[in-house]
Amino acid sequence: MAMEFTKYHGLGNDFILIDNRASTEPRLTPEDAIQWCDRHFGIGADGVIFALPGQDGTDYTMRIFNNDGSEPEMCGNGIRCLAKFIAELEGLTAPQAYKIHTLGGLITPKLEANGLVTVDMGEPRLLAAEIPTTLTGADEKVVNQPLEVAGKTWQVTCVNMGNPHCVTFVDDVDAIPLETLGSQFECHSVFLKKINTEFIQVVRSDYLKMRVWERGAGITLACGTGACASLVAGVLNGLCDRRATVELPGGPLQIEWSETDDRLYMTGPAEKAFVGTR
Protein backbone atom coordinates (compact mmCIF):
# COMPACT_ATOMS: atom_id res chain seq x y z
CA MET A 1 0.00 0.00 0.00
CA ALA A 2 1.37 3.43 -0.96
CA MET A 3 2.28 5.63 2.00
CA GLU A 4 2.49 9.41 1.98
CA PHE A 5 5.59 11.10 3.36
CA THR A 6 7.12 14.56 3.64
CA LYS A 7 10.85 15.21 3.36
CA TYR A 8 12.35 17.83 5.69
CA HIS A 9 15.85 18.88 6.58
CA GLY A 10 17.49 20.86 9.34
CA LEU A 11 20.71 22.35 7.95
CA GLY A 12 21.04 19.43 5.55
CA ASN A 13 20.39 16.77 8.21
CA ASP A 14 17.46 15.23 6.34
CA PHE A 15 14.49 13.14 7.42
CA ILE A 16 11.43 11.39 6.04
CA LEU A 17 8.39 12.44 8.12
CA ILE A 18 5.44 10.05 8.49
CA ASP A 19 1.96 10.93 9.81
CA ASN A 20 1.56 8.19 12.43
CA ARG A 21 -1.21 9.77 14.51
CA ALA A 22 -3.59 6.84 13.97
CA SER A 23 -1.31 4.29 15.67
CA THR A 24 0.98 4.05 18.67
CA GLU A 25 3.46 1.91 16.71
CA PRO A 26 5.57 3.13 13.76
CA ARG A 27 4.05 2.37 10.36
CA LEU A 28 7.42 1.19 9.08
CA THR A 29 9.82 -1.42 10.43
CA PRO A 30 13.51 -0.70 10.96
CA GLU A 31 14.17 -2.78 7.84
CA ASP A 32 11.73 -0.61 5.87
CA ALA A 33 13.51 2.50 7.15
CA ILE A 34 16.85 1.24 5.82
CA GLN A 35 15.31 0.87 2.35
CA TRP A 36 13.51 4.23 2.45
CA CYS A 37 16.69 6.04 3.55
CA ASP A 38 18.88 4.54 0.82
CA ARG A 39 20.06 7.42 -1.37
CA HIS A 40 20.33 5.28 -4.50
CA PHE A 41 17.39 2.88 -4.27
CA GLY A 42 15.04 4.73 -1.91
CA ILE A 43 14.03 8.27 -1.03
CA GLY A 44 17.27 9.10 0.72
CA ALA A 45 17.58 10.44 4.28
CA ASP A 46 19.52 10.29 7.52
CA GLY A 47 16.45 8.84 9.23
CA VAL A 48 12.69 8.32 9.31
CA ILE A 49 10.63 10.20 11.93
CA PHE A 50 7.13 9.19 13.02
CA ALA A 51 4.58 11.61 14.53
CA LEU A 52 2.69 9.34 16.95
CA PRO A 53 -0.05 10.14 19.50
CA GLY A 54 1.12 11.80 22.70
CA GLN A 55 1.54 9.99 26.00
CA ASP A 56 1.90 11.00 29.62
CA GLY A 57 0.19 14.34 28.95
CA THR A 58 2.25 15.28 25.89
CA ASP A 59 0.90 16.48 22.54
CA TYR A 60 2.80 13.96 20.38
CA THR A 61 5.33 11.17 20.58
CA MET A 62 8.45 11.14 18.41
CA ARG A 63 10.04 7.91 17.23
CA ILE A 64 12.96 7.82 14.81
CA PHE A 65 14.81 5.09 12.95
CA ASN A 66 18.31 5.89 11.68
CA ASN A 67 19.37 4.95 8.17
CA ASP A 68 20.96 1.77 9.57
CA GLY A 69 17.68 0.73 11.25
CA SER A 70 18.79 1.58 14.79
CA GLU A 71 16.60 3.73 17.03
CA PRO A 72 18.16 6.72 18.83
CA GLU A 73 16.59 8.28 21.89
CA MET A 74 16.26 11.73 20.35
CA CYS A 75 17.35 13.97 17.49
CA GLY A 76 17.70 17.74 17.77
CA ASN A 77 17.47 18.64 14.09
CA GLY A 78 14.79 16.02 13.67
CA ILE A 79 12.54 17.43 16.37
CA ARG A 80 12.63 20.87 14.74
CA CYS A 81 11.51 19.21 11.50
CA LEU A 82 8.83 17.29 13.40
CA ALA A 83 7.46 20.51 14.92
CA LYS A 84 7.12 22.08 11.46
CA PHE A 85 5.52 18.88 10.12
CA ILE A 86 2.98 18.72 12.97
CA ALA A 87 2.01 22.36 12.50
CA GLU A 88 1.43 21.65 8.82
CA LEU A 89 -0.73 18.61 9.65
CA GLU A 90 -2.77 20.73 12.06
CA GLY A 91 -2.99 23.73 9.73
CA LEU A 92 -1.45 26.01 12.38
CA THR A 93 1.04 28.85 12.07
CA ALA A 94 3.69 30.27 14.37
CA PRO A 95 4.03 31.01 17.19
CA GLN A 96 3.14 27.51 18.28
CA ALA A 97 4.70 25.19 20.89
CA TYR A 98 4.42 21.42 21.41
CA LYS A 99 5.24 19.00 24.20
CA ILE A 100 6.89 15.99 22.56
CA HIS A 101 7.50 12.67 24.28
CA THR A 102 10.78 11.05 23.18
CA LEU A 103 12.82 8.10 24.38
CA GLY A 104 15.24 10.73 25.72
CA GLY A 105 12.58 12.55 27.74
CA LEU A 106 10.18 15.48 27.27
CA ILE A 107 11.25 17.99 24.61
CA THR A 108 9.46 21.25 23.87
CA PRO A 109 9.94 22.86 20.42
CA LYS A 110 8.43 26.27 19.62
CA LEU A 111 7.81 27.62 16.12
CA GLU A 112 8.93 31.24 16.01
CA ALA A 113 7.35 34.00 13.92
CA ASN A 114 10.63 34.39 11.97
CA GLY A 115 10.38 30.81 10.67
CA LEU A 116 13.01 29.35 12.98
CA VAL A 117 12.32 26.76 15.69
CA THR A 118 13.56 27.10 19.27
CA VAL A 119 13.79 23.89 21.24
CA ASP A 120 14.03 23.53 25.01
CA MET A 121 16.44 20.60 25.06
CA GLY A 122 16.41 20.14 28.83
CA GLU A 123 19.35 19.84 31.21
CA PRO A 124 22.54 18.08 30.17
CA ARG A 125 23.39 14.84 31.94
CA LEU A 126 27.04 14.68 32.81
CA LEU A 127 27.77 11.66 34.99
CA ALA A 128 29.53 8.69 33.43
CA ALA A 129 26.63 6.37 34.28
CA GLU A 130 24.28 8.70 32.39
CA ILE A 131 26.29 8.64 29.16
CA PRO A 132 26.93 5.62 29.74
CA THR A 133 30.70 5.15 29.68
CA THR A 134 33.43 3.48 31.69
CA LEU A 135 35.92 6.33 31.12
CA THR A 136 35.53 7.41 34.76
CA GLY A 137 33.70 6.24 37.85
CA ALA A 138 29.92 6.00 37.45
CA ASP A 139 29.24 9.06 39.65
CA GLU A 140 31.96 11.26 38.10
CA LYS A 141 31.79 13.74 35.23
CA VAL A 142 33.73 12.86 32.08
CA VAL A 143 35.60 16.10 31.42
CA ASN A 144 38.91 16.28 29.50
CA GLN A 145 39.58 12.56 29.88
CA PRO A 146 42.15 10.70 27.72
CA LEU A 147 40.86 8.18 25.18
CA GLU A 148 42.96 6.05 22.84
CA VAL A 149 41.56 5.90 19.31
CA ALA A 150 43.43 5.02 16.11
CA GLY A 151 46.80 5.05 17.85
CA LYS A 152 46.34 8.56 19.27
CA THR A 153 45.31 9.93 22.65
CA TRP A 154 42.34 12.30 22.44
CA GLN A 155 41.07 14.45 25.32
CA VAL A 156 37.32 13.95 25.44
CA THR A 157 34.32 15.31 27.34
CA CYS A 158 31.04 13.38 27.40
CA VAL A 159 27.52 14.78 27.60
CA ASN A 160 24.10 13.15 27.36
CA MET A 161 21.53 15.41 25.68
CA GLY A 162 18.85 12.72 25.52
CA ASN A 163 21.41 10.73 23.52
CA PRO A 164 25.12 10.21 24.24
CA HIS A 165 27.93 12.44 22.91
CA CYS A 166 31.72 12.44 23.01
CA VAL A 167 33.26 15.86 22.30
CA THR A 168 36.91 16.54 21.51
CA PHE A 169 38.52 19.90 20.73
CA VAL A 170 40.95 20.24 17.82
CA ASP A 171 42.99 22.99 16.19
CA ASP A 172 41.65 22.39 12.66
CA VAL A 173 38.34 20.60 12.39
CA ASP A 174 38.54 20.39 8.60
CA ALA A 175 41.73 18.32 8.83
CA ILE A 176 40.09 15.52 10.85
CA PRO A 177 39.69 12.25 8.84
CA LEU A 178 36.12 11.84 10.06
CA GLU A 179 35.29 9.08 7.57
CA THR A 180 37.79 6.76 9.28
CA LEU A 181 37.78 8.04 12.86
CA GLY A 182 34.02 8.31 13.32
CA SER A 183 33.16 4.64 13.48
CA GLN A 184 36.13 3.93 15.76
CA PHE A 185 34.83 6.41 18.31
CA GLU A 186 31.22 5.23 17.88
CA CYS A 187 32.02 1.58 18.57
CA HIS A 188 34.75 2.05 21.20
CA SER A 189 34.36 -0.41 24.07
CA VAL A 190 34.21 2.36 26.71
CA PHE A 191 30.86 3.54 25.31
CA LEU A 192 28.29 1.03 26.44
CA LYS A 193 25.55 2.15 24.04
CA LYS A 194 27.89 3.46 21.34
CA ILE A 195 28.36 7.22 20.93
CA ASN A 196 27.85 10.30 18.77
CA THR A 197 31.17 12.11 18.25
CA GLU A 198 31.80 15.83 17.72
CA PHE A 199 35.12 17.40 16.70
CA ILE A 200 35.14 21.08 17.66
CA GLN A 201 37.35 24.01 16.70
CA VAL A 202 36.99 27.05 18.96
CA VAL A 203 37.20 30.04 16.62
CA ARG A 204 36.05 32.50 19.29
CA SER A 205 34.45 32.09 22.69
CA ASP A 206 31.08 32.72 21.01
CA TYR A 207 31.73 30.80 17.77
CA LEU A 208 32.49 27.10 17.36
CA LYS A 209 33.04 25.04 14.21
CA MET A 210 31.80 21.45 14.41
CA ARG A 211 31.93 18.23 12.43
CA VAL A 212 29.97 15.21 13.57
CA TRP A 213 29.73 11.46 13.25
CA GLU A 214 26.29 10.32 14.35
CA ARG A 215 25.70 6.95 15.93
CA GLY A 216 23.75 4.85 13.43
CA ALA A 217 23.92 7.45 10.63
CA GLY A 218 27.60 8.25 10.06
CA ILE A 219 28.74 11.64 8.78
CA THR A 220 25.86 14.14 8.70
CA LEU A 221 25.70 17.82 7.82
CA ALA A 222 24.28 18.80 11.21
CA CYS A 223 23.37 17.44 14.64
CA GLY A 224 21.33 19.52 17.07
CA THR A 225 21.94 17.45 20.19
CA GLY A 226 25.62 17.37 19.24
CA ALA A 227 25.75 21.15 18.96
CA CYS A 228 24.24 21.42 22.45
CA ALA A 229 26.66 18.84 23.85
CA SER A 230 29.58 20.67 22.27
CA LEU A 231 28.66 23.98 23.87
CA VAL A 232 28.31 22.28 27.26
CA ALA A 233 31.71 20.62 26.79
CA GLY A 234 33.22 23.95 25.81
CA VAL A 235 31.88 25.63 28.95
CA LEU A 236 33.04 22.77 31.18
CA ASN A 237 36.55 23.09 29.72
CA GLY A 238 36.58 26.91 29.96
CA LEU A 239 36.76 27.30 26.18
CA CYS A 240 33.53 29.09 25.26
CA ASP A 241 30.66 31.25 26.47
CA ARG A 242 27.31 29.85 27.59
CA ARG A 243 25.75 31.30 24.44
CA ALA A 244 27.39 30.74 21.07
CA THR A 245 26.93 30.07 17.39
CA VAL A 246 27.82 26.50 16.42
CA GLU A 247 28.73 26.34 12.73
CA LEU A 248 28.05 22.94 11.17
CA PRO A 249 28.73 21.88 7.56
CA GLY A 250 25.03 22.52 6.82
CA GLY A 251 24.85 25.92 8.53
CA PRO A 252 24.66 27.60 11.96
CA LEU A 253 22.71 26.85 15.12
CA GLN A 254 22.30 29.24 18.05
CA ILE A 255 22.88 27.42 21.34
CA GLU A 256 22.44 28.74 24.89
CA TRP A 257 23.11 26.95 28.19
CA SER A 258 20.99 29.07 30.48
CA GLU A 259 22.45 30.09 33.83
CA THR A 260 18.90 30.67 35.09
CA ASP A 261 17.48 27.17 34.73
CA ASP A 262 20.50 25.08 33.56
CA ARG A 263 18.62 24.08 30.39
CA LEU A 264 19.88 24.10 26.80
CA TYR A 265 18.05 26.13 24.16
CA MET A 266 18.68 25.48 20.48
CA THR A 267 17.42 27.74 17.68
CA GLY A 268 17.65 26.88 14.00
CA PRO A 269 15.77 26.24 10.77
CA ALA A 270 13.65 23.33 9.55
CA GLU A 271 12.78 23.31 5.86
CA LYS A 272 10.33 21.21 3.84
CA ALA A 273 12.00 19.73 0.75
CA PHE A 274 9.18 17.82 -0.96
CA VAL A 275 6.23 15.46 -0.47
CA GLY A 276 5.51 12.13 -2.10
CA THR A 277 4.22 8.58 -1.81
CA ARG A 278 6.08 5.28 -1.75
N, C-alpha and C positions, 0 to 999 in steps of 0.2 A: 504494500500500500504506500502511495506517495505521501511524503511528509513535508510540510512547509518548514522553512527555516529562514533566519535572518542572519547575515554576516555582519559582525561589528569588529572594530579594532580600537585599542587604546594605545596610541603611539606605535602602531605597527604590531603590537601583541594582539593577534587576531583570534576570534572565537566564532563558533557556530552557535546561535541562540535558538533554543527550542521552547515553544509554549507548552509547558507540562502541567498547567493548572488543573487539569482534569484527573490527575493521578498523583499519588504520593511516591511512585517509583519512576525513575527515568524511562523515557520511551525508547531509548537505545541501550544496548549492552556495551560494555567496554570494548568488545570486539567490533561492534558496529562503529564506535567512535574512532577506532584506529583507521577503518576504511574511509570514513567521512573526512578525516583530517589529512589523508594522504594528498600531497600537493600535485601528484601526477595522475592518480586514478580516482581521486575523490574531489571534494570541494576545496580542501586545503585549509588548515587552521592549526593553531597551537593547542586547541582544546574545544570541547563541546560543553556548553553550559545549559542547564535545565532550570526553568522558572517553575518551581513546584509550589503547592499550597503552603502557607505558613504553619508554624507549629510553636507551641509555648508562647502564644500571644504575639507572634511576629506576623508581618504582612505576607512574606513569601519565604520560601526555602530555596537556597542555592545549592545545586550539586554540579560538579564539574568532572569530566574525564579528560585527562591529558591525551596528547596524540600517541602515547604508547599504551593507552588503556588504563593507566593507573589513576587513582583518585586522590587529589590533594585536598587538604582541609579547607583551603581558601585561595583566592586569587584577587589581588588588588586591582589590576587593570580590568580583570573580568567582571568584578562587581560594579565598576563604573559602567561597563557596557550593559550589564544586567539591569541597572537602574534606568538607563535610557530605553531599553527594550520594554521593560514593564510599563513605563510611562506611555510608550507608544501603544501597547496593548490596551491600556486603560483610557487612551485618548486624552491624557492630561498633559499640561505644560508646566514648566518651571515657574516659581520655585515649588519643589515637591520632594519630600523625604520619605524613605522607607526603612522599616526595620526588617533586616534579612537574617534568617537563621542559616548558619553555615556550620560545617564540621569543626571549624576553628572558633566558634562562638558567635555572639550577636554582633553584626556589623550594620552601621547606619549610613547609607549614602544619601546625599542631598543634591538634587539638580538645581544649579544656580541659573539666574536669569541671563548670565553671559554665555551660557551654553556649556560651561565646564561642570564637573561633578566633584563635590567635596565629600570625602568619606571619613567618618570617625572610625579609625582602625583599632581603637582600644589601646590598652596599656601593653607595652612590650613585656615579654616574659624572658627573664635573664638567667635563671638558674640552670645548671647543667642538666638536671633531671627534666626540666621543661623543654629542652631543645628537641630530643634528648641526645646527650653525648657523654662519653667517658673521658673527655679531655681534662676535666677537673672533678673534684668531689661533687656528689649530687646536689648539695646545698650551696655550692659556690658559683659565682658568676664566671663566665668564660670570656675574659678580657685580655687581649694581647698574649695569647697562649701559643707556644710553638707547635707546629704540625708538619710532619714530614710528608711531602707529596712530590713525586717525580724526582727524587734525589735532591730536593731542596727543602730547607726549613722556612716555612711561612709563619708569620705572626697573625693569628686569627682571633676574631671576636664573634661570638655566636649570640643570636637573638631569635626568639620565636615571636612572629607577628601573626599568629594563627597557623603558620607553617614555619618550618625551621630554616634558618639562614646562617651561613658562615661568611663573614666579611673579612677581607684582607686589603690592606692599603699598599699601593704601589706608586712608583714614580711616574710611570708611563703606561696608562691602561691600554693604549692601542697596541703596545708591544707584547701583550700577554697572549700566548698561544692557547686561547680559550678552547678551541676545537679539540685539543688533546688533553688539557688540564681539567676541563670541566667534569668529565665523567669520573676522573680519578678522585676529585674532591667528593662528588656526589656519592660514590660507592665506598668511600673510605670506612674502614671497620669501626672507627671511633664514633661514627654517626649512626645511631641505632635504627633510625627510620629514613636513612639517606639524608641528603641536604641540598638546598639551593645555595649557590655560591656567587658572591659579588666581589668583583675586583674594582677598587675605588682609587681614583686620583683626586687629591684635594687641590683644586685650583686656587680657591680662596676659602676663607672660613664660611662663606655663605654660598659656595658654588662647588659642587662635586661632579666629577665625571664617572660614569658607572658602566661596566659591562657585566653581563649576567649569564650564568648557566643554570637553567631551571630544572629541578628534579622532575624527571618524567617527560620533559619537553626539549631539553637541550638548549642551544643558543637561541635566545629570543631578543627581539628589539626593545623590549621594556618589561619591567616587573615591578608592580606597585608595592607589594609587600617587601620586596628586596630593597627598593628605594627607602622605605621607612626603616628597615633594619640597618641600612647603611648609615643613615643619619644618626640613629641611636648609637651605633658603633663609633661613629666619629666623635660624638659628644663624650662617650665613655672614655675615649682615648685622648680627649682634649684637643681634637683636630678640627672641629667645626662648631658653628653656632647651632642653637636649637631650632632655628628656622633657616632653610636653605633651599636653593634650586638644585635638583639632582638631574643632570643631563644624561639621558640614555641614548643609545643609537637611534631610537625612534622619535626622540624629542624630550622636552623637559617636564618634570613634575615639581610641584611646590610641596615641600614637606615641612611640617612643624611638630616638634615634640613639646607640648604645652607644659610650662612650669606650673600652671594653675591646677590642672587635673591629671597630669602625667600621661595623657593620651596622645596618640599620633593622629594628625590630620593631614590627609593627602588630597591635593587638588590637581585635576588634570582633565584632558578631553576623553570623550568616547564618541566614535563616529560610526554611523551606519554605512556599510560598503554596498551591499545589495541584498535582495531577497530571492528566494527560489524554492523549488521542490525537488525532492530526491526519493 
